[in-house]
């Protein structure tokens, strides 16, 4: 018998336990005889031995090495498969080296065979060798000799073989000895499986490995509690019992977060709105959660979320009322401006709405503005305003209105409380006329167009005149022209042949100007070469001869009488009826006092033409005035030669009153159209300096009459011509209702044709109906202009007598300056004469 000693038995058990293996048979756990069958009877023997630790072990041994042709079988009992597709057989044994035994070289073997047989049940004790299937021939890695046996040093061999696939419910194992000296110390039959794990919040249960060594078994995982599939979780179990290739995952459901391969509920004060990998978040501002696993945080009292707000958005509330409302009434329209609310409610989607009510009187009932016959219009809109301003149009004149301005956001409609608002009350004044409609083309020629139109549907007063604005198509920004008409028709001349023009018309009343009409496009006729027949040429020759005779007659008369001559008049006098393509009407004109406008810039833009600063070139400074400097320069016109102009600029550091007076003077001059009154070409307000442009200067600069008379010698007939021009200009101003208040020779400009032009309207003002009206301009008066105020105060004088005294002062002052040039002695003479009576004045200038 062989004594077996295995020093590594304990370590092998630990190694086994480390595998993902399920034992079907393990002889180390059997106490006593294993109960296996042997054949023939003198082959395998069951022997109990002591190991090196003197522990009893059970073995099967065979050592028939002396006899040839050994065929000894050892068969196990029936082993249930338990669902395994592939099993593993681990055999531990010892084997004697044949060379260590004498006389057995021909019959001794050092191998044995391993077989298996599948069956669905136990087949009993009958053994049929042909039913077994050979697994392998097993040889020892190490064999022991007699020396090893003497020192109790045995060499234990371990061999593992796999078998599969298995299909029956169970199987047998058999060991065949063919002449070796061996001892089986233990046999273990097992199968491998992948132990259940939790991976990516999915649970994978135990699974048996595949039937062969290279197969992978796909296993679908199950999400842990409070988790849901994001992608189907899968893993593969290898033949070695290892998990491979994780695919897909699970995520924690809404209200739960991941914690150590599980999903736990969100704590109070936290929430998670959707399933995902994220953690629970703290409730947003002005919200809370009262239970665990909250999906959202409800808003606190008086706070809300809009329908499209995400759960992570803070709760908000409606804004407070707008503040600092400013109203500006302009006729039957009002401009409303305001500042943002002090509290926006924590939102940025702020917008405004304006409610309008028309009130009958003080404390009277109010009704919605939309109930009237005239539709009130809001610009840009009434509700949903993003800007903090609105213009309300088409209001009824002389009516009280109440406006409520509300600030709103996306949660305003969720609140049960009334929306706060800011209220402003206004009263409209006289309305400007409505828009001119139905403009039509009456007649068109190469150089002129005749327009006709109807009065506005709502004139809102007496129509004083109409403004016709026209310009070449697509050229409005560079140049446009205007003319005025008293009637509902006008003829515009001086146009270019074959050119498209845009025309607009607006009406003006004492309340101001209405809006311009819609554009009407008209094209002038094309230029056609003139063809004259013989009769036409004869008539033209006769007309030229007649004109020449008339011209010679006029020259002779002038030389005889030496009176005032038209030859000394400016070419402007020849254009009193047609100037620059504008139609001038002989009817009486009405003057609009610029001081009645709240904004002086509005008055300037009503009467004067705005000129781009890029078209002005200042060449030199020629003097200084009350408001600033007077410069000489040139004005560039599109398609024309540069013209010389005088430029009056507002000096730096001006006060607001100086600016208003400066713009008022420009507004006054812009309304004058007479050859003996200085003409305003336009204004420049959209630049660093405010500039007015006076009429063209043939001699580069108009000299004042005082300097002109001192340094020139004129005949008396020329002096009379100068006085006649001044008188004509003052008559024109008087007819308009003006008092110059500072008319003197220094304020009369003379051009190269000896035409006098009245200038310097800094102290001019219209004569009002109020008899108590007095001068308020802070500009100092010269001694000549203050005599009248010293003797007969304006507040105690009749308007007509004031006109007469003004004219008498013009005649006396200027006549004296033209003839004597002896200083101010005339002042004392006039002062004494006025003390007596105006009608008795027969001064030395008579």
ABEGO torsion letter per residue (X at the ends): XBBBBBAAAAAAAAAAAABBBBBABBAAABBEBAGBBBOBAABBBBBBBBBAAGBBBBBBBBBBAABBGBBBBBBBBBBBAGGBABBBBBBBBBBBBAAABBGAAAABBABBBBBBBBBABBAEABBBAAABBBABBBBBABBBBAAAAAAGBBBBBBBBBBBOBBABABBBBBBBBAGBBBBBABBBBBBBBBBBBBBGGBBBBBBBBBABAABBBBBBBBBBBGBBBABBBBBBBBAAGBBBGBBEBBBBBBGBBBBGGBBBBBBBGBBBABBEABBBBBBBBGBBBABBGBABBBBBBGBBBBAABBAABBBBBBBBBBBGBBBBBBEABBBBBBBBBABAGGBABBBBBBBBBBBABBGBBBBBAAABABBBBBOABABGBABABBBBBGBBBGBBBBBBBBBBBAAAAABABBBBBBBBBBBBBBBBBBBBBGBBBABBBAABBBBBBBBBABAGEBBABBBBBBBBBGAAAABBBBBBBABABBBBBGBBBGBBBBBBBBBBBAAEBBBBBBBBBBBBBBBBBBBBBAAAAAAAAAAAAAAAAAAAAAAAAAAAAGBBBAAABBAAAAAAABBGGBBBBABBBBBBBAAABABAAAAAAAABBBBBAAABBBABBAEBBAAEBBBBBBBBBBGBBBBBBBBBBBBBGBBAAAAAAAAAAAAAAAABBBAABBBBAEBBABBABBBBBBBBBAAGBBBBAAAAAAABBBBAAAAAAAAAAAAAAAAAAAAAGBBAGABBAAABBBBAAGBBBBBGAAABBBBBABAABBBABABBBBAAAAAAAAABBAAABBAAAAAAAAAAAAAAAAAAAAAAGAEAAAAAAAAAAAAABAAABABAAX
